[in-house]
């Protein structure tokens, strides 16, 4: 890779773009663990696995919290500026929620 870096040493815009592309590629490889060996590589892979687990767990918690969120609006005036398509979507979502709780006798939108 150092050969490629040395070959890209021009001053033109195209050469600078090529140099930037190579630098970004090298950076990406280094951040991906290329060049690590032995214990360092093992530790790096353990950390990547742990990060993936934490990321998945966080995403699941956000999804759960989003699903549990509810907002009851009792004053219709607060929804005057809301498009009817959004109101219909919210109403449909509410009906689906009610059905998921076993309330089958709810109407349709």
C-alpha positions in Angstrom: 0.0 0.0 0.0 2.9 2.4 0.6 3.8 2.0 -3.1 0.4 3.3 -4.1 0.8 6.2 -1.6 4.2 7.1 -3.1 2.8 7.0 -6.7 0.1 9.5 -5.9 2.1 12.6 -5.3 0.9 15.0 -8.0 -0.6 18.4 -7.6 -3.5 18.3 -10.0 -7.1 18.1 -8.7 -7.4 14.5 -10.1 -4.2 13.5 -8.4 -5.3 15.0 -5.1 -8.6 13.2 -5.3 -6.8 9.9 -5.9 -4.6 10.6 -3.0 -7.6 11.3 -0.8 -9.3 8.1 -1.9 -6.2 6.1 -1.0 -5.8 7.8 2.3 -9.5 7.1 3.2 -9.1 3.5 2.1 -6.0 3.0 4.2 -7.7 4.7 7.2 -10.7 2.4 6.8 -8.5 -0.6 6.7 -6.6 0.4 9.8 -9.8 1.1 11.7 -11.1 -2.3 10.5 -8.2 -4.0 12.2 -5.9 -4.7 9.2 -2.3 -4.9 10.4 -3.2 -6.2 13.9 -1.8 -9.6 14.8 -2.0 -12.1 17.7 -3.4 -10.8 20.9 -4.2 -7.3 19.6 -6.3 -8.8 16.7 -8.1 -11.1 19.2 -8.9 -8.2 21.5 -10.0 -6.1 18.6 -12.4 -8.8 17.4 -13.7 -9.2 21.0 -14.4 -5.5 21.1 -16.1 -5.4 17.7 -18.3 -8.3 18.8 -19.2 -6.5 22.1 -19.9 -3.3 20.2 -22.3 -5.2 17.9 -24.1 -6.7 20.9 -24.5 -3.3 22.6 -25.7 -1.7 19.4 -28.3 -4.4 18.9 -29.4 -4.2 22.5 -29.7 -0.4 22.3 -31.7 -0.6 19.1 -34.0 -3.1 20.6 -34.6 -0.9 23.7 -35.3 2.1 21.5 -37.8 0.1 19.4 -39.5 -1.2 22.6 -39.7 2.3 24.0 -41.1 3.6 20.7 -43.7 0.9 20.6 -44.8 1.7 24.2 -45.1 5.5 23.5 -48.6 6.9 23.5 -50.0 10.4 23.4 -53.6 11.1 24.1 -54.9 14.4 22.7 -58.2 15.4 24.2 -58.5 18.8 22.6 -59.3 18.5 18.8 -58.2 22.1 18.3 -54.6 21.0 18.8 -54.9 18.9 15.6 -56.4 21.5 13.3 -53.1 22.1 11.4 -52.4 18.3 11.1 -53.0 16.9 7.6 -55.9 14.4 7.4 -53.6 11.8 6.1 -51.5 11.9 9.3 -54.7 11.8 11.4 -55.9 8.7 9.5 -52.5 7.0 9.9 -52.6 7.7 13.7 -56.2 6.4 13.9 -55.2 3.2 12.1 -52.2 2.8 14.3 -54.5 3.1 17.4 -56.9 0.6 16.1 -54.1 -1.9 15.4 -52.9 -1.3 19.0 -56.4 -2.0 20.4 -56.7 -5.2 18.3 -53.3 -6.3 19.5 -54.6 -6.0 23.0 -57.4 -8.4 22.2 -60.1 -5.8 21.7 -61.6 -7.2 18.5 -64.8 -5.2 18.7 -63.2 -2.0 17.5 -64.3 -0.3 14.3 -62.4 0.5 11.1 -61.0 3.8 9.9 
